[in-house]
Amino acid sequence: MPIPFGDDVSAYDIGNGNLAVLKTDMLVDKTDVPPGMSLWQAARKAVVMNISDFAAKGVRPTAILVSLGLPRNLRERVGTAKKNTLMPRSGAKPGDLLAVTGFFGKTSAGLKILLHNLEAPPKIRKTIVDSVLMPYARLKEGLALSRTKAVTASIDSSDGLAWSVHEIAKASNVGFLINTLPIAEDVKTFARLNKLDPTELTLYGGEEYELVLAIKPKLWKKAEKAVKEVGRRLLLIGKATAEKQVLLEAEDKRIIIEPRGYEHFKRAKV
């Protein structure tokens, strides 16, 4: 198989160096549609959550097959890619740089507002809640990065930052040391007002749909430039290690990052 079982997408060799790339994912009403999300926003999210996985592989989707069921919505996505541009989650090597395409924690905070009506200033509240109701797949970033040949492993962060890093670590047989947490500024404010841990919100949320990437050190500048050219920023947060642990370096000590995140078939404890 061009892509091993367990990666974000499946692929079929159609010859001449091309792959037909397929993705089927499910939007589950009880766990994926929070209070306050309209039917239009839920339908849009069903598309975004699938496109996000294509983005993580550097694949441009070309067709959508929609299958609707009640109370669930099932989506299938089809795209094509060149064999030599596909970005699996299994290629990271010790020394590779760990990067993400955006800041984290807003969706976790947003769910707390929607589910538990926690407090936040109006402007921050809107930004945080919109991150849940109106997510964006990083397709432009994924396609741009796939052309650089700089990415050794890639996954989308729909299951949370911690879980996504663990998935790359497991598939690539490496560990990771995170030394800079990509905490959104609004999340810091929200956490302070509600006496919450911003690190917990950042690591163990989910549904951000940012890309989590391992990048060749010598090609970092090229990758950084590619993302900047599509109007976004690539954030360096750590590096891959030979020790098969996922650790957070904070205040001169190293803390084990647990392999947990957002579970789509269980109401998340947020």
Backbone bond lengths (Angstrom), bond angles and torsions (degrees), N, CA, C in turn:
res aa  C-N    CA-C-N  psi(-1)  N-CA   C-N-CA  omega(-1)  CA-C   N-CA-C  phi
1 M - - - 1.469 - - 1.522 110.16 -
2 P 1.329 118.13 135.61 1.475 120.75 178.01 1.527 112.64 -61.39
3 I 1.329 116.66 -32.50 1.467 121.45 176.85 1.526 107.48 -125.96
4 P 1.331 119.27 125.74 1.459 121.00 -177.52 1.514 112.43 -68.61
5 F 1.329 115.72 154.01 1.456 121.13 177.61 1.526 110.03 -58.57
6 G 1.324 116.09 137.18 1.454 119.92 179.57 1.510 113.73 105.77
7 D 1.337 117.63 -10.75 1.464 119.91 176.49 1.527 109.08 -80.06
8 D 1.320 117.49 -177.05 1.467 121.54 -174.09 1.524 113.66 -72.81
9 V 1.329 117.17 -26.72 1.459 121.56 -175.89 1.521 109.45 -137.53
10 S 1.339 116.10 171.20 1.456 122.24 171.91 1.525 108.46 -114.62
11 A 1.326 116.66 157.84 1.458 119.43 -177.80 1.523 110.67 -143.66
12 Y 1.331 114.83 147.37 1.464 121.95 177.75 1.519 108.48 -127.48
13 D 1.320 115.93 131.68 1.460 121.24 -178.36 1.525 109.24 -73.95
14 I 1.346 117.04 119.07 1.463 120.94 -179.30 1.532 111.75 -109.72
15 G 1.341 115.38 13.38 1.451 119.80 174.27 1.513 115.19 89.15
16 N 1.321 115.77 163.74 1.473 123.22 178.60 1.525 112.66 57.29
17 G 1.332 115.07 33.80 1.460 119.22 178.12 1.515 114.64 75.68
18 N 1.330 117.49 14.49 1.467 121.19 -178.05 1.525 111.50 -110.45
19 L 1.320 115.35 150.83 1.457 122.69 175.61 1.522 109.75 -123.33
20 A 1.338 116.52 138.93 1.466 120.95 167.00 1.522 105.77 -90.82
21 V 1.310 115.99 119.72 1.460 121.31 -175.07 1.526 109.09 -107.48
22 L 1.326 115.67 129.59 1.453 120.94 -175.74 1.522 111.03 -124.42
23 K 1.320 114.52 148.34 1.456 120.80 177.86 1.519 109.17 -143.20
24 T 1.318 116.55 129.97 1.458 119.81 171.42 1.516 108.17 -127.83
25 D 1.307 115.98 127.53 1.462 120.74 -178.92 1.519 108.14 -139.14
26 M 1.308 115.60 162.16 1.456 120.40 -174.05 1.520 111.45 -122.68
27 L 1.318 115.83 134.57 1.453 121.27 172.45 1.528 106.89 -94.80
28 V 1.334 115.92 116.71 1.463 120.97 -176.29 1.523 109.21 -101.36
29 D 1.307 116.43 121.13 1.456 121.44 -172.60 1.523 113.43 -54.49
30 K 1.324 117.62 -47.95 1.460 120.74 -172.25 1.527 113.51 -69.76
31 T 1.322 117.31 -27.10 1.466 118.95 -176.12 1.512 114.11 -114.75
32 D 1.322 118.32 -22.28 1.461 121.27 -175.71 1.523 113.64 -104.20
33 V 1.321 117.41 -10.09 1.462 121.37 -179.11 1.532 108.73 -119.39
34 P 1.335 117.21 95.44 1.465 120.39 -177.50 1.528 111.70 -75.68
35 P 1.319 117.29 163.31 1.468 119.97 175.06 1.524 110.57 -56.40
36 G 1.315 116.09 138.67 1.455 120.72 179.31 1.515 113.72 96.23
37 M 1.328 118.57 -12.16 1.462 121.43 178.67 1.522 109.41 -84.15
38 S 1.333 116.44 125.22 1.464 120.98 179.92 1.523 110.23 -76.53
39 L 1.336 116.14 167.37 1.461 120.03 177.79 1.525 110.93 -62.29
40 W 1.351 116.07 -38.16 1.465 119.49 177.93 1.518 110.67 -62.97
41 Q 1.330 117.67 -43.17 1.462 121.37 179.64 1.530 111.07 -66.32
42 A 1.332 116.92 -36.83 1.469 120.24 177.61 1.524 110.67 -65.16
43 A 1.335 116.56 -42.13 1.468 120.37 178.27 1.517 110.68 -64.06
44 R 1.321 115.93 -41.81 1.465 120.37 178.23 1.524 110.73 -63.12
45 K 1.333 116.95 -41.89 1.450 120.75 179.57 1.532 111.51 -63.03
46 A 1.338 116.54 -37.05 1.462 119.82 178.52 1.526 111.25 -59.12
47 V 1.351 116.09 -35.57 1.461 120.42 177.12 1.518 110.29 -73.86
48 V 1.339 116.33 -46.26 1.468 121.20 -177.92 1.524 111.52 -59.00
49 M 1.329 117.97 -43.24 1.460 120.50 -175.20 1.525 111.87 -64.55
50 N 1.324 116.87 -28.23 1.461 120.51 176.59 1.518 111.98 -83.09
51 I 1.329 116.81 -42.90 1.458 120.64 177.81 1.522 110.57 -61.19
52 S 1.329 116.74 -33.76 1.458 120.85 179.29 1.526 111.55 -59.34
53 D 1.333 117.01 -38.82 1.471 119.65 177.41 1.518 111.40 -68.57
54 F 1.333 117.74 -35.78 1.461 120.06 173.52 1.528 110.25 -63.15
55 A 1.324 115.82 -41.56 1.461 120.24 179.52 1.520 111.06 -58.54
56 A 1.334 116.23 -40.53 1.466 120.91 -178.76 1.525 112.44 -66.66
57 K 1.315 117.03 -19.36 1.466 121.15 178.36 1.523 112.50 -101.12
58 G 1.341 117.11 -6.55 1.455 120.16 -177.40 1.516 112.30 74.85
59 V 1.323 116.35 37.19 1.467 122.61 -175.73 1.525 109.35 -115.69
60 R 1.338 116.96 134.82 1.463 121.52 176.11 1.526 108.91 -92.84
61 P 1.344 119.07 116.25 1.469 120.17 179.53 1.522 111.07 -69.63
62 T 1.331 115.77 144.65 1.461 119.82 -178.01 1.522 113.32 -123.34
63 A 1.316 118.44 -14.81 1.460 120.34 -179.08 1.521 109.59 -152.86
64 I 1.327 115.06 153.28 1.454 121.97 179.16 1.524 109.00 -129.42
65 L 1.328 116.11 130.28 1.462 121.73 172.40 1.520 106.92 -114.76
66 V 1.321 116.65 117.73 1.462 121.50 -175.34 1.518 110.07 -106.23
67 S 1.323 115.73 129.25 1.454 121.87 173.60 1.522 107.88 -121.76
68 L 1.315 117.11 121.29 1.457 120.94 -175.77 1.518 110.87 -106.30
69 G 1.320 115.54 136.33 1.451 121.30 174.63 1.510 109.05 -140.80
70 L 1.290 117.63 154.00 1.458 121.55 178.06 1.525 108.89 -110.00
71 P 1.336 116.11 130.53 1.464 128.14 9.02 1.518 113.51 -94.20
72 R 1.347 119.10 14.25 1.458 121.60 -177.60 1.516 111.28 -109.32
73 N 1.333 114.94 156.83 1.468 121.97 174.58 1.519 108.34 -119.33
74 L 1.334 116.46 122.18 1.460 121.38 -179.53 1.512 109.20 -105.31
75 R 1.369 115.61 132.12 1.461 119.55 -177.60 1.517 110.02 -123.71
76 E 1.324 116.73 137.64 1.459 121.40 171.85 1.518 108.52 -118.64
77 R 1.332 116.34 139.57 1.459 120.83 -178.36 1.530 108.75 -126.76
78 V 1.314 117.17 138.44 1.468 121.56 179.87 1.518 108.98 -124.55
79 G 1.357 117.29 133.52 1.461 122.35 176.68 1.511 109.64 -147.54
80 T 1.302 116.80 166.58 1.461 121.22 177.45 1.516 109.80 -123.02
81 A 1.332 115.33 155.32 1.465 120.18 -179.92 1.517 109.32 -155.05
82 K 1.314 116.57 154.17 1.445 122.21 171.22 1.529 108.79 -74.73
83 K 1.330 116.43 142.10 1.458 119.89 -178.37 1.524 112.31 -55.89
84 N 1.322 115.82 -39.94 1.466 119.07 -173.48 1.527 113.91 -83.06
85 T 1.358 117.70 2.95 1.462 119.18 177.17 1.521 112.80 -112.61
86 L 1.322 117.06 -8.33 1.458 120.32 -177.78 1.523 110.60 -67.73
87 M 1.331 116.72 139.59 1.463 121.88 -177.22 1.533 109.76 -111.81
88 P 1.329 118.85 97.44 1.469 121.44 179.19 1.519 110.55 -76.51
89 R 1.326 116.95 178.15 1.462 119.96 175.80 1.531 111.48 -99.26
90 S 1.326 116.62 6.94 1.466 119.89 -168.70 1.527 115.22 -112.60
91 G 1.350 118.63 14.87 1.462 119.04 -173.01 1.511 116.73 -109.71
92 A 1.343 118.29 5.72 1.464 119.96 -176.91 1.521 112.11 -66.55
93 K 1.327 116.00 143.57 1.466 122.55 178.98 1.532 108.77 -124.55
94 P 1.351 117.45 152.14 1.465 119.58 175.65 1.530 110.93 -53.39
95 G 1.314 115.79 133.69 1.463 120.70 -177.15 1.507 113.93 98.93
96 D 1.345 117.49 -19.24 1.463 119.48 176.16 1.523 109.82 -62.53
97 L 1.316 116.04 150.77 1.457 121.47 -179.63 1.529 110.27 -87.75
98 L 1.320 116.64 139.60 1.460 121.97 178.03 1.524 108.44 -98.73
99 A 1.327 116.11 127.67 1.464 120.39 -175.55 1.519 110.59 -140.41
100 V 1.333 115.25 160.73 1.462 122.15 175.84 1.521 108.69 -135.99
101 T 1.335 115.65 162.23 1.466 119.88 -176.77 1.530 113.38 -96.10
102 G 1.327 117.45 6.00 1.459 118.80 179.36 1.514 111.94 -175.02
103 F 1.328 115.40 -179.97 1.457 121.61 -178.95 1.529 110.43 -88.91
104 F 1.326 115.44 157.59 1.459 121.56 -172.37 1.528 112.57 -119.84
105 G 1.327 114.78 164.73 1.452 122.35 173.46 1.517 114.53 107.64
106 K 1.339 117.46 -19.20 1.467 119.71 -175.38 1.529 112.63 -66.93
107 T 1.321 117.93 -40.03 1.468 118.79 -178.91 1.525 111.19 -69.17
108 S 1.321 116.59 -37.71 1.457 120.13 176.98 1.523 110.50 -62.22
109 A 1.333 115.89 -43.94 1.463 121.00 176.95 1.527 110.57 -66.06
110 G 1.330 116.86 -40.67 1.458 121.06 -179.98 1.518 112.99 -61.17
111 L 1.323 116.71 -39.39 1.461 120.27 177.90 1.526 111.16 -66.02
112 K 1.320 116.64 -34.72 1.464 119.71 177.36 1.528 110.88 -65.75
113 I 1.318 116.55 -35.40 1.460 120.16 176.44 1.529 110.37 -68.65
114 L 1.338 116.54 -46.54 1.461 120.79 -176.72 1.523 112.89 -69.66
115 L 1.330 116.88 -37.66 1.467 120.54 -176.13 1.519 113.19 -88.16
116 H 1.337 116.18 -33.39 1.470 119.42 -173.20 1.528 113.64 -122.60
117 N 1.342 115.82 4.08 1.462 121.44 176.95 1.527 113.05 54.25
118 L 1.343 116.31 43.15 1.455 119.83 176.76 1.528 110.06 -70.89
119 E 1.329 114.86 159.58 1.460 120.68 -173.62 1.530 112.38 -85.62
120 A 1.331 114.46 148.79 1.469 122.09 173.06 1.518 108.18 -163.91
121 P 1.336 118.86 145.35 1.469 121.14 174.92 1.529 109.81 -55.33
122 P 1.328 118.43 147.24 1.474 121.85 -173.64 1.526 114.37 -50.10
123 K 1.335 117.46 -46.86 1.468 119.59 -177.42 1.522 111.28 -65.04
124 I 1.337 116.80 -44.20 1.459 120.71 179.10 1.519 110.24 -67.19
125 R 1.324 116.30 -40.65 1.467 120.89 179.60 1.531 110.86 -57.62
126 K 1.342 116.58 -45.97 1.464 119.95 -179.21 1.529 111.37 -62.72
127 T 1.327 116.57 -44.61 1.466 120.14 -179.47 1.518 111.31 -61.93
128 I 1.328 115.78 -44.27 1.463 120.87 -177.69 1.525 111.23 -68.20
129 V 1.323 116.53 -46.13 1.470 119.80 -179.28 1.523 111.00 -66.59
130 D 1.333 117.53 -39.49 1.465 120.59 177.74 1.525 112.09 -60.26
131 S 1.332 117.23 -30.40 1.467 119.78 179.00 1.523 111.05 -63.96
132 V 1.339 116.73 -27.05 1.468 121.60 177.75 1.528 110.70 -85.37
133 L 1.316 116.02 -45.56 1.460 120.67 -173.90 1.526 113.61 -79.94
134 M 1.340 116.92 -26.37 1.462 121.35 -176.59 1.527 111.31 -131.88
135 P 1.327 118.52 65.48 1.475 120.12 -179.12 1.526 111.33 -72.69
136 Y 1.335 115.60 160.51 1.465 121.83 178.70 1.522 109.76 -128.59
137 A 1.329 115.95 133.45 1.467 120.55 173.58 1.521 108.71 -81.63
138 R 1.325 117.93 143.24 1.468 122.40 -177.67 1.532 110.52 -91.61
139 L 1.334 115.20 57.03 1.464 120.78 -176.13 1.522 111.76 -67.66
140 K 1.335 117.71 -45.93 1.465 119.89 179.71 1.525 110.88 -58.32
141 E 1.331 115.20 -41.48 1.463 119.55 -179.82 1.524 111.39 -65.39
142 G 1.340 115.93 -43.87 1.461 120.03 -179.42 1.513 112.65 -63.11
143 L 1.331 116.36 -43.23 1.465 120.34 179.00 1.525 111.12 -66.08
144 A 1.337 116.16 -40.85 1.465 119.51 178.89 1.520 110.97 -64.11
145 L 1.314 116.73 -42.58 1.464 120.55 -178.95 1.529 112.07 -68.10
146 S 1.319 116.90 -35.02 1.468 118.97 -179.15 1.526 111.76 -63.11
147 R 1.318 116.43 -27.83 1.468 120.20 -179.62 1.529 112.53 -77.99
148 T 1.322 117.42 -17.22 1.467 120.23 -177.08 1.521 112.92 -80.83
149 K 1.344 117.69 -20.43 1.473 123.47 -173.85 1.533 111.45 60.89
150 A 1.332 115.98 19.76 1.461 120.58 -178.13 1.520 112.61 -90.39
151 V 1.331 116.99 -19.94 1.466 121.47 -173.17 1.527 110.71 -88.80
152 T 1.323 116.09 126.28 1.465 120.50 177.83 1.525 112.23 -98.64
153 A 1.325 117.59 -21.90 1.466 121.38 177.60 1.520 108.66 -155.59
154 S 1.327 115.93 145.62 1.462 119.55 -176.77 1.517 110.68 -152.85
155 I 1.335 115.27 144.70 1.463 121.88 176.63 1.515 106.80 -153.23
156 D 1.338 117.29 153.60 1.457 118.14 173.75 1.527 108.23 -90.75
157 S 1.335 116.01 158.37 1.462 120.29 -169.33 1.518 113.38 -99.38
158 S 1.335 118.05 28.64 1.461 119.74 -176.79 1.525 112.69 -62.35
159 D 1.324 117.93 -22.68 1.466 121.15 178.17 1.526 112.61 -98.48
160 G 1.315 117.79 9.56 1.456 121.25 177.88 1.515 112.35 105.26
161 L 1.330 115.93 154.18 1.459 121.19 -177.14 1.524 111.96 -63.91
162 A 1.325 117.66 -48.62 1.461 120.67 -177.88 1.522 111.29 -60.65
163 W 1.317 116.53 -47.54 1.463 120.62 -178.49 1.530 110.71 -63.26
164 S 1.314 116.72 -40.29 1.462 120.58 -178.40 1.520 111.87 -65.20
165 V 1.341 116.99 -42.06 1.467 120.36 177.43 1.527 109.74 -64.08
166 H 1.316 117.58 -41.32 1.468 120.75 177.64 1.525 111.43 -62.69
167 E 1.327 117.22 -37.44 1.462 119.86 179.56 1.527 111.56 -64.75
168 I 1.331 117.18 -42.23 1.467 120.18 176.15 1.527 109.75 -64.84
169 A 1.325 116.57 -42.78 1.469 120.87 -179.68 1.522 110.98 -59.37
170 K 1.332 116.11 -45.56 1.460 120.83 -178.93 1.529 111.66 -65.96
171 A 1.333 116.12 -45.50 1.468 120.24 -178.46 1.524 112.02 -68.01
172 S 1.336 116.90 -31.83 1.468 121.59 -176.17 1.523 113.28 -96.81
173 N 1.342 116.75 -6.51 1.464 121.22 -179.53 1.531 112.09 60.52
174 V 1.339 115.27 44.80 1.466 121.82 177.67 1.529 108.16 -134.20
175 G 1.326 115.88 179.44 1.449 122.17 169.85 1.507 109.30 -118.37
176 F 1.328 117.29 177.90 1.455 121.03 176.80 1.521 110.17 -140.84
177 L 1.315 115.22 143.72 1.455 122.50 172.28 1.517 107.50 -116.24
178 I 1.334 116.58 115.16 1.461 121.66 177.59 1.524 108.02 -96.06
179 N 1.325 116.56 123.28 1.472 119.67 -179.89 1.527 113.33 -115.56
180 T 1.334 117.21 -6.12 1.465 121.26 176.66 1.517 109.08 -138.61
181 L 1.334 117.19 106.57 1.460 119.69 179.25 1.527 110.49 -76.62
182 P 1.319 118.66 129.86 1.471 121.27 -179.47 1.531 111.77 -83.37
183 I 1.326 116.53 67.71 1.463 121.82 -177.83 1.531 109.96 -83.90
184 A 1.323 117.05 125.47 1.461 121.34 177.16 1.528 109.70 -66.34
185 E 1.331 116.84 140.84 1.466 121.29 -178.06 1.530 111.65 -59.40
186 D 1.332 117.00 -40.30 1.466 119.51 178.83 1.523 111.35 -62.78
187 V 1.312 116.78 -31.21 1.466 120.99 178.84 1.525 110.78 -69.22
188 K 1.327 116.50 -37.67 1.463 119.61 177.01 1.534 110.24 -60.58
189 T 1.334 115.88 -44.36 1.463 120.45 179.32 1.526 110.94 -64.82
190 F 1.320 116.32 -46.66 1.468 121.76 179.64 1.527 111.05 -59.66
191 A 1.324 116.25 -44.95 1.465 120.53 -179.61 1.523 111.20 -63.26
192 R 1.321 116.02 -41.38 1.464 119.65 -179.56 1.533 110.97 -64.59
193 L 1.326 117.97 -43.04 1.463 122.35 -179.17 1.522 112.41 -65.76
194 N 1.337 116.58 -32.71 1.465 120.93 -175.66 1.527 113.58 -107.06
195 K 1.338 115.45 10.41 1.467 121.44 177.83 1.524 111.96 54.57
196 L 1.329 114.14 49.17 1.461 122.08 178.17 1.519 109.79 -112.89
197 D 1.320 116.55 165.07 1.453 122.68 -179.99 1.535 109.25 -92.01
198 P 1.326 119.20 111.94 1.467 120.24 -179.13 1.527 113.22 -63.75
199 T 1.327 116.55 -29.08 1.468 119.79 177.21 1.520 110.59 -64.75
200 E 1.319 116.25 -42.29 1.471 121.28 177.61 1.521 110.70 -62.31
201 L 1.328 117.08 -44.86 1.464 121.10 179.07 1.524 111.42 -61.48
202 T 1.327 116.11 -37.66 1.467 121.35 -176.11 1.517 112.22 -74.98
203 L 1.312 117.40 -43.33 1.465 120.91 -174.80 1.522 113.86 -81.17
204 Y 1.319 116.82 -38.34 1.462 119.86 -165.85 1.528 113.73 -116.85
205 G 1.320 116.68 27.80 1.454 119.75 174.76 1.513 109.81 -86.10
206 G 1.311 115.98 -122.58 1.458 120.42 178.78 1.508 110.68 154.13
207 E 1.345 115.58 168.85 1.449 123.80 177.03 1.522 114.01 64.32
208 E 1.345 116.55 26.47 1.461 119.03 172.66 1.521 112.09 -75.98
209 Y 1.320 117.30 -31.25 1.461 123.49 -178.14 1.522 113.39 63.20
210 E 1.315 116.53 23.78 1.462 119.52 168.75 1.529 108.14 -79.22
211 L 1.330 117.11 164.85 1.457 121.53 175.61 1.514 109.49 -96.37
212 V 1.332 115.42 138.94 1.463 122.78 175.25 1.520 106.22 -113.56
213 L 1.349 117.10 124.77 1.459 121.09 -165.70 1.523 112.68 -136.25
214 A 1.323 115.23 144.48 1.465 121.30 166.38 1.523 107.05 -104.38
215 I 1.329 115.91 131.98 1.469 120.85 -171.45 1.523 110.89 -129.66
216 K 1.321 116.25 138.56 1.458 121.31 177.33 1.529 109.54 -62.18
217 P 1.336 118.13 127.13 1.473 120.41 -176.88 1.525 113.53 -54.85
218 K 1.328 117.65 -39.97 1.460 120.79 -177.47 1.524 112.84 -69.03
219 L 1.350 116.60 -17.78 1.463 120.22 -178.53 1.525 112.13 -110.63
220 W 1.335 116.91 14.45 1.463 120.29 -179.06 1.527 111.94 -58.34
221 K 1.327 117.37 -47.70 1.459 120.91 -178.06 1.530 111.29 -59.86
222 K 1.306 115.82 -38.20 1.464 120.68 179.81 1.528 110.31 -66.26
223 A 1.333 116.23 -42.97 1.461 120.64 178.29 1.524 110.77 -65.74
224 E 1.322 115.83 -43.77 1.464 121.39 179.93 1.533 110.78 -59.89
225 K 1.318 115.99 -43.25 1.466 121.30 179.77 1.527 111.15 -65.39
226 A 1.334 116.78 -40.33 1.466 121.07 -178.50 1.527 111.06 -61.62
227 V 1.321 116.44 -41.28 1.464 120.53 -179.92 1.528 110.40 -71.53
228 K 1.313 116.06 -38.63 1.472 120.10 178.46 1.524 110.98 -62.54
229 E 1.320 117.13 -35.81 1.460 121.17 -177.98 1.524 113.10 -68.21
230 V 1.349 117.41 -19.45 1.468 119.65 176.20 1.533 110.56 -101.78
231 G 1.337 115.72 16.01 1.450 120.32 171.96 1.513 116.63 86.62
232 R 1.337 116.70 17.51 1.464 119.92 -179.45 1.526 109.79 -127.80
233 R 1.329 115.59 -177.69 1.452 121.53 -176.67 1.520 110.22 -130.49
234 L 1.318 116.67 136.09 1.454 122.11 176.73 1.530 108.62 -96.03
235 L 1.331 116.46 123.85 1.456 121.27 -175.47 1.527 110.73 -103.75
236 L 1.320 116.83 124.29 1.463 121.96 177.31 1.526 108.45 -84.08
237 I 1.344 117.45 122.88 1.463 119.60 -176.72 1.525 113.91 -122.73
238 G 1.343 118.62 -8.00 1.453 118.78 -179.42 1.515 112.26 172.88
239 K 1.333 115.55 -156.43 1.463 119.78 -179.61 1.526 110.70 -152.33
240 A 1.318 114.96 159.32 1.467 121.18 176.31 1.523 109.78 -81.55
241 T 1.335 115.55 145.95 1.464 121.27 -177.96 1.530 110.56 -129.40
242 A 1.316 115.18 160.68 1.461 120.05 176.38 1.529 111.15 -74.71
243 E 1.342 117.05 -27.96 1.459 120.75 176.84 1.524 108.56 -72.16
244 K 1.318 116.71 126.43 1.468 120.92 -171.74 1.531 111.84 -84.82
245 Q 1.324 114.71 59.81 1.451 122.15 174.03 1.521 109.32 -132.45
246 V 1.320 116.23 153.50 1.460 120.93 174.02 1.523 106.88 -109.50
247 L 1.332 115.40 113.93 1.458 121.14 -171.56 1.522 111.27 -124.35
248 L 1.336 115.01 152.32 1.461 122.44 172.95 1.521 108.13 -113.39
249 E 1.333 115.82 124.60 1.465 121.40 177.68 1.527 108.26 -94.56
250 A 1.334 116.04 115.28 1.461 120.73 -177.79 1.516 109.79 -147.78
251 E 1.322 115.67 130.51 1.462 122.25 177.26 1.532 111.62 52.60
252 D 1.328 115.00 50.32 1.472 122.59 175.41 1.525 114.12 62.09
253 K 1.321 117.43 22.99 1.458 120.06 173.90 1.520 109.31 -141.65
254 R 1.324 115.51 159.74 1.456 120.80 -178.88 1.527 109.96 -112.95
255 I 1.333 115.15 129.40 1.459 122.45 -176.77 1.517 108.87 -115.56
256 I 1.323 116.66 136.47 1.466 120.89 177.10 1.524 109.88 -71.00
257 I 1.320 116.17 128.53 1.465 121.74 175.23 1.521 108.25 -90.05
258 E 1.307 116.60 121.03 1.458 121.27 -176.66 1.529 111.39 -72.94
259 P 1.340 117.06 145.81 1.467 120.61 178.12 1.522 111.44 -83.16
260 R 1.307 116.11 71.45 1.461 120.32 177.24 1.520 109.56 -136.98
261 G 1.328 115.03 157.85 1.449 120.25 -178.24 1.498 110.77 -169.62
262 Y 1.325 116.51 -150.84 1.462 122.55 -175.95 1.517 110.35 -80.63
263 E 1.345 117.24 128.40 1.457 122.06 178.18 1.524 108.98 -107.82
264 H 1.329 116.06 119.46 1.461 120.42 -171.95 1.521 114.02 -75.30
265 F 1.328 118.07 -19.45 1.460 119.58 -179.07 1.521 112.13 -105.84
266 K 1.330 116.41 13.87 1.455 121.00 178.55 1.520 106.72 -141.15
267 R 1.329 115.58 132.51 1.464 118.65 178.33 1.516 109.20 -59.20
268 A 1.321 116.36 115.96 1.455 120.58 -175.58 1.515 110.89 -64.86
269 K 1.325 115.58 142.41 1.453 120.60 174.92 1.521 107.95 -85.63
270 V 1.298 114.92 94.73 1.445 120.11 -176.33 1.517 110.63 -109.43
